[in-house]
Structures are given as structure tokens and as C-alpha cells.
């Protein structure tokens, strides 16, 4: 595995025909910083220029998208959530930071869904709402054993960001999608049963196991992957309309 660049937030590497993005820590600082996130988006965009790359894998370290990290971020930018009335909209001391979080995550998802190569997500540990949607944007999704998908937004009366409603309703029946979003969390086992992830992999050599799965597809020619992906992705073009509707509804 050849490392291309490494920061305190993420590491970009390459193994044969697979580009790899590892999300490390300080995630909510990364997705609220235009410059830092812009460098990552530039890398994703430049993948199109290299026809030797047939797949992109992005995965998180186990402690990067935890409920604790989400709590610290939300409590820093939100006005005392516990004092709000039931019907009150969330109020932020740093509304611009909340808007950046949503808009940057949405931009990342649009870039990922626009790729004409295979996109694969790996999840580990507890993963909170924004990143669940980002993982569901991938073509294939693998979870490490013990992974938990937390609907952390419910605790604060926030809407499910990261395109979560869009992707859940495309995978599942309308009522099931709503049911999942009203829960505190679902386990990797539940996600597998629902078809939201492809496999649960062991902690040992988690990334190596994902790469073996990816290589089952990258054996195909680039042009075959490209056209199959573009045609299969046709219905996902509506993610742009969804994000426009979200922005209008929430005045982002």
C-alpha cells in the first residue's frame, strides 16, 4: 500500500487499482473546514483522470465518528438543546458551522455518487448519522463486527443529515426507512439483514478483507465498470434534487 498524502484528519493511499481514503480523527473539524475538505474533494475528483484506478475505498477509524465526538461538536454550536420546547426548531450559536457541516457532507456525497468507478465504504465502531448516509452512498458497504449505526440526531431534535432519508428510502420500504430513523441505533447484524451492508467482517485485517472483496470486481475491464456504474447510478441523480429540497426546507 503506497501512501500518497497523510494529515491529522485523513490518509490517502493506493493499492494496485484501488484508491483508499482512511478517515482518522477530528472528523467534525474536517467537515466544517472548507480548505481541508476541499483538498479531499479535489483528490476524489482527480480519480477520474486515472483510468488505472477502478475503485475507491473510504473507511473510518473506530473512534472517529463516535457519539462522544458528535456530542462535543453539537454541544459546542447549539444553544442548550435540553431547554427547548418540543416543537422549537434547533438554535445554533454558530449557525454557519452547522451549515458548513451539512453542505460539505452533501458535497462529498454528490462527488462520491458521481464517480464512474466502484465506490466502497467500510465502517467501524459507532458511526453517527451524518456518516451513515455517506456510507450508504457507496456501491458496496462493509461493516466491522461490533459496528453500531447511531441515529444521534434524534437526541438533539435535529433532522437526519448526510442524505440518510434519501438512501434509506431507496433501499427500503417507506415505513421501514422511517422506523429505522426513529430508533436510537441499529446493529451491524440488523443492517446486514436489511440489506444496508453487504457483509460483516472480522476486526483482524478488516481493510485487507475489504480489498479482497473489491478485487473480485476490479478484475473487470475499466470500460465495463465505468458503463455499468453509470447506468446503474441513473436513479441516484435525484440526490441533487433531494439536497436542494433539504436546503430550501431548512433554510441552509
LOVEXRO-180229 format. One line per 8 residues: number of its first residue (from 1); their letters; for each residue x, y, z of C-alpha. Coordinates in Angstrom, 1 decimal. Layout:
N
NUM> a> X Y Z | ...
This chain:
252
1> xxxxxxxx> 0.0 0.0 0.0 | 1.6 3.3 -1.1 | 0.7 6.4 0.9 | 0.0 9.5 -1.2 | -0.7 12.0 1.5 | -1.4 12.0 5.2 | -2.8 14.6 7.5 | -4.1 14.6 11.1
9> xxxxxxxx> -7.6 14.1 9.6 | -7.2 11.5 6.9 | -4.7 9.4 4.9 | -4.8 8.8 1.2 | -3.1 5.8 -0.3 | -3.2 3.4 -3.2 | -3.0 -0.3 -3.6 | -2.9 -1.5 -7.2
17> xxxxxxxx> -6.1 -0.4 -8.9 | -7.7 0.8 -5.6 | -7.6 4.3 -4.2 | -8.0 4.4 -0.4 | -9.1 7.1 1.9 | -8.8 6.5 5.7 | -10.7 8.9 7.9 | -8.7 9.3 11.1
25> xxxxxxxx> -9.9 11.7 13.7 | -11.2 15.3 14.4 | -13.9 14.5 11.7 | -16.2 17.3 12.6 | -13.3 19.8 12.2 | -12.6 18.3 8.8 | -16.2 18.6 7.6 | -16.6 22.1 8.7
33> xxxxxxxx> -13.4 23.4 7.2 | -13.7 24.4 3.5 | -9.9 24.2 2.8 | -9.3 20.9 4.5 | -12.4 19.2 3.0 | -11.7 20.9 -0.4 | -8.3 19.1 -0.6 | -10.1 15.8 -0.1
41> xxxxxxxx> -12.7 16.6 -2.7 | -10.0 17.5 -5.2 | -8.4 14.1 -4.7 | -11.8 12.4 -5.3 | -12.4 14.5 -8.5 | -8.9 13.7 -9.9 | -9.6 10.0 -9.7 | -11.5 10.4 -13.0
49> xxxxxxxx> -8.2 11.3 -14.7 | -6.6 8.0 -14.0 | -8.2 5.1 -15.8 | -6.0 2.7 -13.9 | -8.0 3.3 -10.8 | -11.1 1.1 -10.8 | -12.3 1.5 -7.2 | -12.3 4.0 -4.3
57> xxxxxxxx> -12.4 2.6 -0.8 | -13.2 5.0 2.1 | -13.3 3.8 5.7 | -13.2 5.3 9.2 | -11.0 4.5 12.2 | -13.2 3.1 15.0 | -13.1 6.2 17.2 | -13.6 8.9 14.5
65> xxxxxxxx> -17.4 9.1 14.2 | -18.5 8.2 17.8 | -21.4 9.5 19.7 | -19.0 11.3 22.1 | -17.4 13.2 19.2 | -20.8 14.1 17.9 | -21.9 15.3 21.3 | -18.9 17.5 21.7
73> xxxxxxxx> -19.5 19.1 18.3 | -23.2 19.7 18.7 | -22.9 21.0 22.2 | -20.3 23.5 21.0 | -22.5 25.0 18.3 | -26.1 24.5 19.7 | -28.0 26.7 22.2 | -28.9 24.5 25.2
81> xxxxxxxx> -30.9 21.8 23.4 | -32.5 20.5 26.6 | -34.2 23.8 27.4 | -36.1 23.8 24.1 | -39.8 23.2 23.8 | -40.9 20.1 21.9 | -41.8 22.0 18.7 | -39.0 24.5 18.8
89> xxxxxxxx> -36.5 24.4 15.9 | -32.9 24.0 16.9 | -31.0 27.2 17.6 | -27.3 27.5 17.0 | -24.7 29.8 18.4 | -22.6 29.1 15.3 | -25.2 28.6 12.6 | -22.6 29.0 9.9
97> xxxxxxxx> -20.6 26.0 11.3 | -23.8 23.8 11.2 | -24.5 24.9 7.6 | -20.9 24.1 6.6 | -21.2 20.7 8.2 | -24.3 19.9 6.2 | -23.2 21.5 2.9 | -19.7 19.9 2.9
105> xxxxxxxx> -21.1 16.5 3.7 | -23.7 16.9 1.0 | -21.0 18.0 -1.5 | -18.9 15.0 -0.6 | -21.8 12.6 -1.2 | -22.5 14.2 -4.5 | -18.9 13.7 -5.6 | -18.9 10.1 -4.4
113> xxxxxxxx> -22.1 9.3 -6.2 | -20.8 10.9 -9.4 | -17.8 8.7 -9.7 | -17.8 6.2 -12.5 | -15.8 3.6 -10.7 | -16.7 1.3 -7.9 | -17.1 3.1 -4.6 | -16.8 1.1 -1.4
121> xxxxxxxx> -17.4 2.1 2.3 | -16.0 0.5 5.4 | -17.4 1.3 8.8 | -16.0 0.5 12.3 | -17.1 1.3 15.8 | -20.0 3.5 16.5 | -21.0 5.6 13.4 | -23.3 8.6 13.9
129> xxxxxxxx> -25.9 9.9 11.5 | -24.0 12.1 9.0 | -21.6 9.3 8.2 | -24.3 6.6 7.9 | -25.7 8.4 4.9 | -22.2 8.9 3.5 | -21.5 5.2 3.8 | -24.9 4.4 2.2
137> xxxxxxxx> -23.8 6.5 -0.8 | -21.2 3.8 -1.7 | -21.9 0.9 -4.1 | -20.8 -1.7 -1.6 | -20.7 -1.4 2.2 | -18.8 -3.5 4.7 | -19.0 -3.2 8.5 | -16.6 -4.5 11.1
145> xxxxxxxx> -18.0 -6.8 13.7 | -19.5 -4.8 16.6 | -20.3 -1.8 14.4 | -23.3 0.3 15.6 | -25.1 2.8 13.5 | -26.4 5.6 15.8 | -29.3 7.9 14.9 | -27.6 10.5 17.1
153> xxxxxxxx> -29.5 13.4 15.6 | -32.7 12.4 17.4 | -31.1 13.2 20.8 | -30.9 16.9 19.7 | -34.1 17.2 17.7 | -32.1 17.6 14.5 | -33.0 16.3 11.1 | -31.2 13.2 9.7
161> xxxxxxxx> -28.4 14.7 7.6 | -25.9 13.1 5.3 | -28.7 12.1 2.9 | -29.9 9.4 5.3 | -33.6 9.6 4.5 | -32.8 9.6 0.7 | -30.7 6.5 0.8 | -32.8 4.5 3.4
169> xxxxxxxx> -36.0 5.1 1.4 | -34.2 3.9 -1.8 | -33.1 0.7 -0.1 | -36.2 0.0 2.0 | -39.9 0.4 2.1 | -41.1 3.9 3.2 | -42.3 2.8 6.6 | -39.2 0.8 7.4
177> xxxxxxxx> -37.0 3.7 6.5 | -38.9 5.9 8.9 | -38.9 3.2 11.6 | -35.1 2.9 11.5 | -34.6 6.7 11.7 | -36.8 6.8 14.8 | -34.6 4.3 16.6 | -31.6 5.1 18.8
185> xxxxxxxx> -29.4 2.8 16.7 | -29.2 -0.4 14.7 | -26.5 -3.0 14.9 | -24.4 -4.3 12.0 | -26.4 -7.5 12.2 | -29.6 -5.6 11.7 | -28.1 -3.6 8.8 | -27.0 -6.8 7.1
193> xxxxxxxx> -30.5 -8.3 7.5 | -32.0 -5.2 5.9 | -29.5 -5.2 3.0 | -27.9 -1.9 4.0 | -24.4 -3.5 4.2 | -23.0 -6.4 2.1 | -21.0 -8.2 4.8 | -19.8 -8.1 8.3
201> xxxxxxxx> -16.0 -8.6 8.5 | -13.8 -9.6 11.4 | -11.7 -6.9 13.2 | -8.5 -8.6 12.3 | -7.3 -7.4 8.9 | -10.6 -5.6 8.3 | -9.3 -3.4 5.5 | -7.4 -6.3 3.9
209> xxxxxxxx> -10.7 -8.3 3.7 | -12.5 -5.4 2.1 | -9.7 -5.1 -0.5 | -10.1 -8.8 -1.3 | -13.8 -8.2 -1.9 | -13.1 -5.2 -4.1 | -10.6 -7.2 -6.3 | -13.5 -9.6 -7.2
217> xxxxxxxx> -14.8 -6.6 -9.2 | -11.7 -4.8 -10.3 | -10.7 -7.9 -12.4 | -13.2 -6.5 -14.9 | -12.1 -4.0 -17.6 | -12.3 -0.3 -16.7 | -14.8 0.4 -19.5 | -17.1 -2.3 -18.3
225> xxxxxxxx> -17.0 -1.0 -14.7 | -17.5 2.6 -15.9 | -20.6 2.0 -18.1 | -22.2 -0.5 -15.7 | -21.8 2.0 -12.9 | -23.1 5.0 -14.9 | -26.2 3.0 -16.0 | -26.9 1.6 -12.5
233> xxxxxxxx> -26.5 5.0 -11.0 | -29.2 6.6 -13.2 | -31.8 6.9 -10.4 | -29.3 8.3 -8.0 | -29.1 11.5 -10.0 | -32.1 12.7 -7.9 | -29.8 13.1 -4.9 | -29.1 16.6 -6.3
241> xxxxxxxx> -32.8 17.5 -6.1 | -33.0 16.0 -2.6 | -30.2 18.2 -1.3 | -31.8 21.3 -2.9 | -35.1 20.4 -1.2 | -33.3 19.9 2.1 | -31.6 23.3 1.8 | -34.9 25.0 1.0
249> xxxx> -36.8 23.3 3.8 | -34.2 24.0 6.4 | -33.1 27.4 5.1 | -29.5 26.3 4.7
